[in-house]
Structures are given as C-alpha cells and as structure tokens.
Amino acid sequence: MDAQQLLALDNAHVWHPYSAIGASLPIFPIASANGVRLKLVDGGELIDGMSSWWSAIHGYNHPEMNRALQAQIEKMSHVMFGGLTHEPAVMLASRLIELTPAPLQTVFFADAGSVAVEVAMKMAIQYWHAKGQATKRRFLTLRGGYHGDTFGAMSVCDPETGMHSLFRGVLAEQYFVDAPNCHYGEACSDDDIAPLRRQLEQCSDKIAAIILEPIVQATGGMNFYSADYLRSVRTLCDEYGVLLICDEIATGFARTGKMFACDHAAIAPDIMCVGKALTGGYLTLAATLTTEEVSATISNGEPGLFMHGPTFMANPLACSAALASLKLLTDSDWSLSIKRIEAGLENGLSPCRALSAVTNVRVLGGIGVVELKQPVDMAVIQPMFVEQGVWVRPFGKLVYLMPPYLISDRDLAVLTAAVVKVIESA
Ligand SMILES: *Cc1c(COP(=O)(O)O)cnc(C)c1O
C-alpha cells in the first residue's frame, strides 16, 4: 500500500491513542525504523525524540535485541503461565529483584502498564483485607498524575485531565492532594507535605495505599519534584500505616539519571510498577514488584491467593526482550549516557528560555521539557516537526524530548535545534 491508501483506510477504520475517527489530524505512515531513525512510507527519515513514549531506550532494530527474540522464537513464542514456568520469566524476575530496591522480592508479570497498576491496587486491597482491615480499600494520590487508562488506574489519574466527570458513578472515588510544589533539587518544607498529612490524619483507616509517580509526574504534566518530598511520603506512609505504591512505568530504567526514580530519594516502596522501557520498546510487558511482607500476607490470608492472572502472563518473547534490554542497559555506562544527553538537552533547549511563547524549560536526566504559555495546535505543529526531520509529539502546553539513550550528540543537536525553530515560528 502506498501512503495515500494507508491513510485513507486508517482514517476510516483505525482508532489511535486519544483520537477521533475521521478527525483528519496529520498522521504519518512509518515503513521501518533503525537506530534512532523512523523511516516514512513516502521516503524521508525522522530522528526520534520520543523513544516511542519512553520505551525504545536502545533505539529500533537493535541487532542484539533481534538476536535474543529470534532465539526465543525458535524455542517457543508463548506458553500459558498457569501451572507452567520457563527460564525467561524466572531469569527476568531475578534480574528485576536485583535491580530494584532491596525490600522488593516478588514479581507479578502483567501485559501492560495499566494492568500492572491494577495489580498493584488489588495487592494493596488484598493485603489489608488479609490483615483484617477491610475498610482500607481506597487510594490517596497526587493531582497531575497519570497511571493508565483502565478503570482502576484511571481513578487515580488527575481528575481534570483524566475527565473523571465523564465517568462519574462508574469510576471509584479516591483521595487527591495537590501536586508537589517543591521542585527537583530543592528542599521541601512541612508546609509542602501538610496536605498529605491532613488527608492521612482524617482517613488513613480508609486508605490502602498512596500511589504516585516518583520524582517525575510524567504524562500528567512533566513535573519534576523534590526528592525530599518523596522521602517525606515514605515516612508518612509508615507513620499512618498505609502502603506506598511507586509507579515507575515512565521513570524506570535510567530515564531520570538513576536506575529508578525512587533511587533519587533512596527509598523503597512497598509495591513498584515497571513497564514501558522494560522490553526496550520491543513488546508489551509490565511488572508489579512487592515485598515479602505484602506477598506473604496476601498468600496466607483469605482467600489464600492473589486474584489476577492474564492469559499472556510472562510471555516468553516479551521476557526475553526484557532480559536482552536489561543486559544492554547494565553492560553500558548508562549513567554517563544519561549525563551526556542531559547536557545536550540543557544546552540545546536553553535558547527556548528567551522565547516569548515559553514559560519554562527544564531538564532531568534524559527528559527535556519546554513549557509554553498556550497549548500547541497539533494540526499545525506536528507537520512542522516532520518538516524539520524530527519526531516530536507535544501534548497540551508541553513540548518535550526523551530520545533513545544511544542518540549521538549530533542527532541530539538536530533534535533540540528543531524544537527551538518550530516553537519560534509557530
Ligand atoms: C504509560 C504509563 C502507564 C500506563 O501504561 P500502559 O502500558 O500505557 O498501559 C501507567 N503509569 C505511568 C506512570 C505511565 O507513564
């Protein structure tokens, strides 16, 4: 099919993320991808600034990733996980336990990030049920968060941007406090943490867990907040007897400059969700990790098992991709790569600070954000980026970059220059 045929059928029949059928917003057919370049069907290449939403950390069509998947296909692509087990799953679980904070000791494999969040929430509810505290079944979270699109996950997303009003009566009602106002690198005072403390004082008997994105509130607004704040949350959770769920689906696997964002604050959650970059962007896979205490309590309580089990749980191909991706990551000097990207983003995006349309430019690890005064017009701005030979997908007032870790300094400079130029002329 040529680009025209593809687009006609796509426009008539295919839903895209947060889209409308027949909306005729610009959309670009991709034929293949290699390294940090996406190849368009009608010719031309784009330097990837998105890592396919945090996931393709090693770029595309990576020979070692390909080899690992080909080898696994020859053995088995899938086998049910009820009553059976296999080396890719067991090895991946062991590896995740090594890499994450020490108290996390068990791994539940899920098929996508949203499912990993559902699993985390169910674990917290079952934990308190098993401890005879069945009233603790709601969640406390931060405004400006994003945790996925299934109903449980949606209920803890920001109520405004998540359009909770549209789903009133169906969506569980949770407790919210304002997003942290103390920025990354700054201290945080008792005032900053007071709203959270107040909620816990009033209703910790109803709260199973606090769920949040550590350090970086990603899709909900790219808010980089104080490690002090996260440390205080951990302390409050212990003080008031609620679990802490850290959703590391966006931040995990070195994107923020630490292997996990929790590591900025040197804390361990009771439950952690990982996804997105887990398989290096090759296949869908996520995981929910928890402590000995939580898994033992659930397993020894009523009904004596954890109530979840997806058909494609621990898919061997996805687990093999994850093992290969983790090997590439941990064999590399990832800390240095992220520092290099951080410097390139800071350097390349800093001219945006002088633009009248811009309110803020911030960089943390491999994430560079330009915040605008007005939301972008996607119909206008998206083709402008493509014209510049880069793939950048803004949302709302945010134009942001999170390139694959192996991007060269030269490509990074092209990417940031394109952002400056497009914002300037839009
Ligand atoms: C993307 C994301 C999710 C949802 O993951 P999916 O794989 O899209 O279901 C959950 N939490 C965070 C922090 C995310 O960034």
The ligand as an SDF file (V2000), in Angstrom:
LIG
                    3D

 15 15  0  0  0  0  0  0  0  0999 V2000
    2.2400    4.9420   30.4260 C   0  0  0  0  0  0  0  0  0  0  0  0
    2.0280    4.8620   31.8620 C   0  0  0  0  0  0  0  0  0  0  0  0
    1.1090    3.9410   32.4220 C   0  0  0  0  0  0  0  0  0  0  0  0
    0.2490    3.0430   31.5710 C   0  0  0  0  0  0  0  0  0  0  0  0
    0.9830    2.1260   30.8420 O   0  0  0  0  0  0  0  0  0  0  0  0
    0.3330    1.4260   29.5370 P   0  0  0  0  0  0  0  0  0  0  0  0
    1.3620    0.4410   29.1070 O   0  0  0  0  0  0  0  0  0  0  0  0
    0.0810    2.5130   28.5500 O   0  0  0  0  0  0  0  0  0  0  0  0
   -0.9350    0.7590   29.9910 O   0  0  0  0  0  0  0  0  0  0  0  0
    0.9860    3.9150   33.7940 C   0  0  0  0  0  0  0  0  0  0  0  0
    1.7300    4.7290   34.5880 N   0  0  0  0  0  0  0  0  0  0  0  0
    2.6150    5.6030   34.0880 C   0  0  0  0  0  0  0  0  0  0  0  0
    3.4210    6.4420   35.0210 C   0  0  0  0  0  0  0  0  0  0  0  0
    2.7900    5.7150   32.7140 C   0  0  0  0  0  0  0  0  0  0  0  0
    3.6520    6.6030   32.2190 O   0  0  0  0  0  0  0  0  0  0  0  0
  1  2  1  0
  2  3  1  0
  2 14  2  0
  3  4  1  0
  3 10  2  0
  4  5  1  0
  5  6  1  0
  6  7  2  0
  6  8  1  0
  6  9  1  0
 10 11  1  0
 11 12  2  0
 12 13  1  0
 12 14  1  0
 14 15  1  0
M  END
$$$$
